[in-house]
Structures are given as structure tokens and as C-alpha cells.
Amino acid sequence: VRYKLLTKDLQRKLHLDVSHGALVMAESGGHAVISGSAAERAGIRARDVIIEVNGAPIDEKNSIEDMLEKYSIGDRLKVKLLRGSEEIACEPKLGERHEVK
């Protein structure tokens, strides 16, 4: 997924009720969620806010990349995200990292 860590300004602008997380969003006309990726298979969409991975909050100290480095291909992760005002849990299975062209 492509994302931007939440800042206070972004949180205010989007009227989000969380103070930490990663907003799933596209950059430069690309896709926010890569087709065929574990994130897509788990149902993660653009504008979701990923707030936790395996119980650890996503913030400046724990980026998604940092969290994923702790696990291996084939591991299942417990991901908590916010979609609008609804909190959703999903369990993507880590696969090979997709290169974006």
C-alpha cells in the first residue's frame, strides 16, 4: 500500500477521530493499493487509516515498513483500520513485495 502517516493537520482536515495511523492514499496518479497484493486481498482500500499492526500502533516510531520487517513471507498479521467511522479488523497474509512501476 501507499500511505502517508497521519499528522495533526491531516487528522484535522479529514475530521478523523484517531491521533495515529497511516492514511492509505495514492501518489502521483498511481494506485493506493497495489492490484494482487496482500493488502488488496485483505480488503484494504484507499482512504482507510491503518491504526495497528499486531497490536502495535502505527505512528512516527512504528511505520508500516518497520513493522513488516519483523515478519516473514507467509506470516499472517492482525491489522486494525478505520474506514470512515467504522473500525475494521483484517488478517492479510504477507507475500512478496510488489514493485510499483
C-alpha positions in Angstrom: 0.0 0.0 0.0 1.0 3.6 -0.4 0.3 5.7 2.6 1.0 8.9 4.5 1.5 8.9 8.3 -1.2 11.0 10.0 -0.2 14.4 11.2 -2.3 16.7 13.3 -3.1 18.8 10.2 -4.2 15.8 8.1 -6.2 14.5 11.1 -8.0 17.8 11.4 -8.5 18.2 7.6 -10.1 14.8 7.3 -12.0 15.0 10.6 -10.5 11.8 11.9 -11.1 10.5 15.4 -7.7 8.9 15.7 -4.4 10.6 16.5 -2.1 8.0 14.9 -2.1 5.7 11.9 -1.3 5.7 8.2 -3.8 7.0 5.6 -3.9 4.7 2.6 -3.6 7.0 -0.4 -2.3 7.2 -4.0 0.6 9.3 -5.0 1.3 10.9 -8.4 -1.7 9.3 -10.1 -0.8 5.8 -9.0 -2.9 3.3 -7.0 -3.2 3.4 -3.3 -3.5 -0.4 -3.0 -1.5 -2.5 -5.4 -3.5 -4.9 -7.5 -2.9 -8.5 -6.4 -1.2 -7.5 -3.2 -1.9 -9.0 0.3 -3.5 -5.7 1.2 -5.9 -5.9 -1.7 -6.8 -9.5 -0.9 -7.4 -8.4 2.8 -9.8 -5.7 1.6 -7.7 -2.6 2.4 -8.8 0.4 0.4 -7.8 3.9 -0.4 -8.8 6.3 2.4 -8.6 3.6 5.1 -6.5 4.5 8.1 -4.3 1.7 9.3 -4.1 2.2 13.0 -2.4 -1.0 14.3 -0.4 -4.0 13.2 -0.3 -6.9 15.6 -1.4 -4.7 18.4 1.3 -2.0 17.9 0.1 1.5 16.9 1.3 2.9 13.5 3.0 6.2 14.2 6.3 8.1 13.7 8.1 5.4 15.8 6.4 2.4 14.2 6.0 2.9 10.4 4.4 0.1 8.4 7.8 -0.7 6.8 9.3 -1.1 10.2 6.5 -3.4 11.3 6.7 -5.5 8.2 10.4 -6.1 8.6 9.7 -8.1 11.7 7.8 -10.7 9.8 8.3 -13.2 7.1 6.5 -14.1 3.9 3.6 -16.3 4.7 3.0 -14.8 8.2 -0.5 -13.5 9.0 -0.8 -10.1 10.5 -3.7 -8.7 12.6 -4.4 -5.3 11.1 -6.8 -2.8 12.6 -8.0 0.0 10.4 -10.5 2.8 10.4 -12.9 3.1 7.4 -15.0 6.3 7.9 -16.1 5.9 11.5 -16.0 2.1 11.5 -13.2 0.1 13.0 -12.4 -3.0 10.9 -10.0 -5.9 11.5 -8.4 -7.9 8.8 -5.6 -10.5 8.6 -3.5 -10.2 5.5 -1.0 -12.9 4.7 2.4 -11.4 3.8 3.5 -12.1 0.3 6.3 -11.0 -1.9 6.7 -7.2 -2.1 5.3 -5.9 -5.3 7.4 -3.5 -7.3 5.4 -0.5 -8.5 6.2 0.8 -12.0 
